[in-house]
């Protein structure tokens, strides 16, 4: 699944300029002829370590589960378990 997301990201980057040009001209028929995976809407954030699609923390790029483990092990600078 991670490889599939990387492939989609490459397609989005490849067709970004062409997509912007077609949108500016209002050529919606031309937009429909582009590959489906070239649309940035189809991208989904995934954990960099495990590929988990849910519970993604954008600031750190990992899922909530990996974030918790890394924080408890002291692998993320400036993050520690709350206690009050």
MMTF fields as JSON, N, C-alpha, C and O atoms, coordinates in Angstrom:
{
  "mmtfVersion": "1.0.0",
  "mmtfProducer": "UNKNOWN",
  "numBonds": 335,
  "numAtoms": 336,
  "numGroups": 84,
  "numChains": 1,
  "numModels": 1,
  "chainsPerModel": [1],
  "groupsPerChain": [84],
  "chainIdList": ["A"],
  "bondAtomList": [4, 2, 8, 6, 12, 10, 16, 14, 20, 18, 24, 22, 28, 26, 32, 30, 36, 34, 40, 38, 44, 42, 48, 46, 52, 50, 56, 54, 60, 58, 64, 62, 68, 66, 72, 70, 76, 74, 80, 78, 84, 82, 88, 86, 92, 90, 96, 94, 100, 98, 104, 102, 108, 106, 112, 110, 116, 114, 120, 118, 124, 122, 128, 126, 132, 130, 136, 134, 140, 138, 144, 142, 148, 146, 152, 150, 156, 154, 160, 158, 164, 162, 168, 166, 172, 170, 176, 174, 180, 178, 184, 182, 188, 186, 192, 190, 196, 194, 200, 198, 204, 202, 208, 206, 212, 210, 216, 214, 220, 218, 224, 222, 228, 226, 232, 230, 236, 234, 240, 238, 244, 242, 248, 246, 252, 250, 256, 254, 260, 258, 264, 262, 268, 266, 272, 270, 276, 274, 280, 278, 284, 282, 288, 286, 292, 290, 296, 294, 300, 298, 304, 302, 308, 306, 312, 310, 316, 314, 320, 318, 324, 322, 328, 326, 332, 330],
  "bondOrderList": [1, 1, 1, 1, 1, 1, 1, 1, 1, 1, 1, 1, 1, 1, 1, 1, 1, 1, 1, 1, 1, 1, 1, 1, 1, 1, 1, 1, 1, 1, 1, 1, 1, 1, 1, 1, 1, 1, 1, 1, 1, 1, 1, 1, 1, 1, 1, 1, 1, 1, 1, 1, 1, 1, 1, 1, 1, 1, 1, 1, 1, 1, 1, 1, 1, 1, 1, 1, 1, 1, 1, 1, 1, 1, 1, 1, 1, 1, 1, 1, 1, 1, 1],
  "groupList": [{"groupName": "UNK", "atomNameList": ["N", "CA", "C", "O"], "elementList": ["N", "C", "C", "O"], "formalChargeList": [0, 0, 0, 0], "bondAtomList": [1, 0, 2, 1, 3, 2], "bondOrderList": [1, 1, 2], "singleLetterCode": "X", "chemCompType": "L-PEPTIDE LINKING"}],
  "groupTypeList": [0, 0, 0, 0, 0, 0, 0, 0, 0, 0, 0, 0, 0, 0, 0, 0, 0, 0, 0, 0, 0, 0, 0, 0, 0, 0, 0, 0, 0, 0, 0, 0, 0, 0, 0, 0, 0, 0, 0, 0, 0, 0, 0, 0, 0, 0, 0, 0, 0, 0, 0, 0, 0, 0, 0, 0, 0, 0, 0, 0, 0, 0, 0, 0, 0, 0, 0, 0, 0, 0, 0, 0, 0, 0, 0, 0, 0, 0, 0, 0, 0, 0, 0, 0],
  "groupIdList": [1, 2, 3, 4, 5, 6, 7, 8, 9, 10, 11, 12, 13, 14, 15, 16, 17, 18, 19, 20, 21, 22, 23, 24, 25, 26, 27, 28, 29, 30, 31, 32, 33, 34, 35, 36, 37, 38, 39, 40, 41, 42, 43, 44, 45, 46, 47, 48, 49, 50, 51, 52, 53, 54, 55, 56, 57, 58, 59, 60, 61, 62, 63, 64, 65, 66, 67, 68, 69, 70, 71, 72, 73, 74, 75, 76, 77, 78, 79, 80, 81, 82, 83, 84],
  "secStructList": [7, 2, 2, 2, 2, 2, 2, 2, 2, 2, 2, 2, 2, 2, 2, 2, 2, 2, 2, 2, 2, 2, 2, 2, 2, 6, 7, 2, 2, 2, 2, 2, 2, 1, 7, 4, 4, 4, 1, 4, 4, 4, 7, 7, 7, 7, 7, 6, 6, 6, 7, 7, 7, 1, 1, 3, 3, 6, 6, 6, 6, 3, 3, 2, 2, 2, 2, 2, 2, 2, 2, 2, 6, 6, 7, 1, 6, 6, 7, 7, 7, 7, 7, 7],
  "xCoordList": [0.822, 0.0, 0.871, 0.531, 1.995, 2.879, 3.43, 3.551, 3.764, 4.299, 3.249, 3.576, 1.997, 0.913, 0.757, 0.525, 0.885, 0.792, 1.956, 1.775, 3.143, 4.308, 4.079, 4.411, 3.514, 3.23, 2.215, 2.368, 1.182, 0.181, 0.81, 0.5, 1.698, 2.346, 3.182, 3.208, 3.863, 4.662, 3.775, 4.134, 2.609, 1.682, 1.132, 0.998, 0.819, 0.303, 1.352, 1.035, 2.612, 3.689, 3.909, 4.169, 3.801, 4.042, 3.008, 3.355, 1.735, 0.661, 0.205, -0.794, 0.89, 0.441, 0.384, -0.603, 1.425, 1.459, 0.378, -0.317, 0.242, -0.761, -2.162, -3.026, -2.394, -3.7, -4.035, -5.167, -3.052, -3.28, -3.595, -4.457, -2.895, -3.123, -4.522, -5.222, -4.925, -6.255, -7.348, -8.377, -7.136, -8.119, -8.24, -9.341, -7.098, -7.107, -7.863, -8.542, -7.748, -8.432, -9.878, -10.644, -10.263, -11.627, -11.877, -13.02, -10.818, -10.931, -11.201, -10.279, -12.467, -12.812, -12.797, -12.648, -12.947, -12.847, -11.392, -11.121, -10.475, -9.054, -8.676, -7.852, -9.276, -9.013, -9.484, -8.838, -10.609, -11.138, -10.251, -10.28, -9.468, -8.595, -7.309, -6.592, -7.008, -5.831, -6.087, -7.242, -5.035, -5.229, -5.932, -5.744, -6.73, -7.458, -6.505, -6.755, -5.425, -4.491, -3.632, -2.799, -3.816, -3.088, -3.773, -3.252, -4.927, -5.659, -5.133, -5.01, -4.822, -4.297, -5.322, -4.956, -6.593, -7.638, -7.512, -7.931, -6.951, -6.85, -5.688, -5.56, -4.847, -3.743, -4.285, -5.269, -3.646, -4.053, -2.797, -1.849, -2.785, -1.628, -1.504, -2.488, -0.272, -0.004, 1.222, 2.096, 1.265, 2.411, 3.666, 3.645, 4.743, 5.989, 6.614, 7.351, 6.326, 6.947, 6.122, 6.661, 4.821, 3.993, 3.025, 2.554, 2.714, 1.752, 0.319, -0.607, 0.115, -1.236, -1.938, -1.379, -3.163, -3.844, -4.626, -4.911, -4.967, -5.781, -4.931, -3.923, -5.337, -4.605, -3.281, -2.316, -3.214, -1.982, -1.775, -2.692, -0.583, -0.25, 0.623, 1.789, 0.041, 0.69, 2.008, 2.972, 2.058, 3.252, 4.475, 5.607, 4.244, 5.354, 5.463, 6.508, 4.413, 4.459, 4.296, 4.585, 3.836, 3.638, 2.249, 1.571, 1.835, 0.534, 0.6, 1.682, -0.567, -0.643, 0.036, 0.59, -0.012, 0.572, 2.094, 2.734, 2.666, 4.119, 4.592, 5.67, 3.793, 4.153, 4.276, 5.229, 3.321, 3.328, 4.55, 5.219, 4.843, 6.008, 7.301, 8.171, 7.424, 8.636, 8.788, 9.898, 7.688, 7.743, 8.14, 8.934, 7.594, 7.934, 9.391, 10.009, 9.938, 11.346, 12.291, 13.509, 11.735, 12.572, 13.16, 14.188, 12.529, 13.06, 12.6, 13.147, 11.603, 11.108, 11.52, 11.032, 12.41, 12.883, 11.751, 10.938, 11.736, 10.774, 9.416, 8.513, 9.245, 7.97, 8.168, 9.074, 7.299, 7.351, 5.94, 5.03, 5.776, 4.462, 3.992, 4.748, 2.73, 2.17, 1.917, 1.499, 2.176, 1.829, 1.554, 2.342, 0.436, 0.082, -0.614, -0.983],
  "yCoordList": [-1.193, 0.0, 1.264, 2.268, 1.19, 2.357, 2.626, 3.78, 1.569, 1.716, 2.323, 3.117, 1.943, 2.479, 3.981, 4.736, 4.407, 5.836, 6.61, 7.728, 6.019, 6.67, 6.822, 7.853, 5.796, 5.829, 6.936, 7.662, 7.056, 8.11, 9.488, 10.396, 9.646, 10.934, 11.336, 12.507, 10.366, 10.657, 11.11, 12.029, 10.466, 10.867, 12.267, 13.056, 12.574, 13.908, 14.965, 15.997, 14.697, 15.642, 15.796, 16.894, 14.69, 14.702, 15.547, 16.302, 15.422, 16.092, 17.395, 17.965, 17.885, 19.08, 20.299, 21.036, 20.515, 21.69, 21.601, 22.58, 20.439, 20.25, 20.413, 21.008, 19.887, 19.994, 21.461, 21.892, 22.226, 23.645, 24.414, 25.293, 24.079, 24.744, 24.442, 25.343, 23.18, 22.801, 23.452, 23.868, 23.54, 24.18, 25.665, 26.216, 26.314, 27.745, 28.025, 29.045, 27.127, 27.308, 26.839, 27.108, 26.147, 25.63, 24.417, 24.123, 23.715, 22.534, 21.288, 20.541, 21.073, 19.969, 18.619, 17.576, 18.636, 17.391, 16.911, 15.717, 17.849, 17.501, 16.989, 16.083, 17.566, 17.108, 15.666, 14.884, 15.324, 13.972, 12.935, 11.757, 13.372, 12.443, 12.142, 11.203, 12.924, 12.632, 11.369, 11.016, 10.69, 9.497, 9.842, 10.931, 8.925, 9.163, 9.424, 10.296, 8.677, 8.823, 10.073, 10.315, 10.877, 12.133, 13.24, 14.352, 12.947, 13.93, 13.931, 12.868, 15.108, 15.155, 14.741, 14.451, 14.712, 14.313, 12.829, 12.413, 12.052, 10.61, 10.217, 9.049, 11.18, 10.889, 10.725, 11.365, 9.875, 9.668, 9.603, 8.894, 10.336, 10.319, 8.959, 8.384, 8.455, 7.171, 7.293, 8.129, 6.443, 6.395, 6.029, 5.111, 6.751, 6.495, 5.154, 4.565, 4.672, 3.435, 2.199, 1.205, 2.259, 1.065, 1.141, 0.105, 2.342, 2.481, 2.559, 2.514, 2.677, 2.743, 4.008, 5.099, 3.885, 5.052, 5.877, 7.052, 5.271, 5.987, 6.384, 5.742, 7.438, 7.908, 8.537, 8.435, 9.188, 9.794, 11.154, 11.974, 11.401, 12.693, 13.442, 13.103, 14.464, 15.174, 15.81, 15.812, 16.347, 17.055, 16.133, 16.582, 14.855, 13.922, 12.896, 12.264, 12.722, 11.811, 10.35, 9.48, 10.06, 8.68, 8.522, 9.509, 7.281, 7.023, 7.265, 7.368, 7.354, 7.629, 6.538, 6.809, 5.3, 4.18, 4.278, 4.142, 4.516, 4.666, 5.918, 5.93, 6.972, 8.204, 7.944, 8.391, 7.229, 6.95, 6.129, 6.432, 5.095, 4.259, 5.059, 4.946, 5.864, 6.651, 7.705, 7.957, 8.315, 9.335, 8.715, 9.295, 7.542, 6.884, 6.435, 6.392, 6.101, 5.692, 6.882, 6.71, 8.085, 9.282, 9.521, 10.187, 8.99, 9.138, 10.418, 10.794, 11.095, 12.342, 13.48, 13.56, 14.364, 15.43, 16.412, 16.788, 16.806, 17.797, 17.221, 17.976, 15.919, 15.295, 14.365, 13.531, 14.523, 13.595, 13.371, 14.15, 12.316, 11.947, 12.998, 13.456, 13.362, 14.376, 13.779, 12.628, 14.577, 14.17, 15.443, 16.389, 15.45, 16.624, 16.246, 17.119],
  "zCoordList": [0.0, 0.0, 0.0, -0.626, 0.714, 0.737, -0.656, -1.067, -1.379, -2.726, -3.661, -4.542, -3.459, -4.277, -4.051, -4.995, -2.798, -2.49, -3.107, -3.59, -3.091, -3.709, -5.206, -5.791, -5.818, -7.256, -7.573, -8.555, -6.735, -6.926, -6.786, -7.557, -5.798, -5.576, -6.789, -7.171, -7.39, -8.583, -9.736, -10.472, -9.897, -10.96, -10.716, -11.651, -9.478, -9.141, -9.484, -10.076, -9.105, -9.397, -10.902, -11.393, -11.619, -13.066, -13.804, -14.712, -13.414, -14.122, -13.468, -13.906, -12.446, -11.725, -12.642, -12.632, -13.428, -14.303, -15.378, -15.649, -15.982, -17.027, -16.462, -17.106, -15.26, -14.605, -14.331, -14.552, -13.851, -13.571, -14.851, -14.861, -15.924, -17.211, -17.743, -18.203, -17.68, -18.157, -17.31, -17.841, -16.016, -15.137, -15.447, -15.461, -15.696, -15.993, -17.291, -17.406, -18.263, -19.544, -19.494, -20.42, -18.438, -18.334, -19.207, -19.559, -19.555, -20.421, -19.573, -19.245, -19.223, -18.333, -19.055, -18.418, -20.353, -21.124, -21.107, -20.976, -21.24, -21.156, -19.777, -19.649, -18.747, -17.382, -17.184, -16.487, -17.801, -17.659, -18.343, -17.987, -19.317, -20.037, -19.274, -19.622, -18.239, -17.422, -16.598, -16.358, -16.165, -15.334, -14.02, -13.479, -13.518, -12.267, -11.111, -10.279, -11.059, -9.939, -10.038, -9.165, -11.087, -11.2, -10.411, -10.321, -9.843, -9.048, -7.612, -7.003, -7.063, -5.693, -4.64, -3.501, -5.008, -4.066, -3.708, -2.628, -4.592, -4.363, -3.444, -3.076, -3.076, -2.16, -0.745, -0.372, 0.033, 1.424, 2.279, 1.94, 3.381, 4.273, 4.94, 5.405, 4.976, 5.609, 6.495, 6.269, 7.505, 8.411, 7.611, 6.791, 7.858, 7.131, 7.515, 6.724, 8.721, 9.188, 8.846, 8.359, 9.099, 8.935, 7.767, 7.297, 7.284, 6.198, 6.68, 5.87, 7.99, 8.555, 8.063, 8.177, 7.514, 6.952, 7.976, 7.741, 9.097, 10.09, 11.281, 11.578, 11.956, 13.125, 12.751, 13.508, 11.597, 11.092, 11.742, 11.765, 12.268, 12.859, 11.863, 11.66, 11.246, 10.148, 10.578, 9.812, 11.79, 12.245, 12.334, 12.153, 12.611, 12.796, 11.667, 11.514, 10.88, 9.743, 10.099, 9.277, 11.319, 11.746, 12.355, 12.643, 12.547, 13.146, 14.65, 15.229, 15.27, 16.701, 17.525, 18.59, 17.025, 17.754, 17.755, 18.797, 16.575, 16.483, 17.194, 17.788, 17.135, 17.827, 19.326, 19.964, 19.877, 21.32, 21.704, 22.693, 20.931, 21.228, 21.136, 21.999, 20.092, 19.906, 20.998, 21.468, 21.4, 22.446, 23.783, 24.524, 24.095, 25.355, 25.386, 26.45, 24.22, 24.139, 24.026, 24.019, 23.937, 23.854, 22.48, 22.359, 21.436, 20.076, 19.397, 18.36, 19.964, 19.388, 20.314, 21.442, 19.858, 20.731, 21.084, 20.24, 22.354, 22.806, 23.17, 23.529, 23.091, 23.408, 24.593, 24.604, 25.601, 26.722, 27.238, 26.957, 27.982, 28.506, 29.503, 30.36, 29.366, 30.26, 31.641, 31.769, 32.662, 34.02, 34.824, 34.798, 35.53, 36.321, 37.587, 38.372]
}
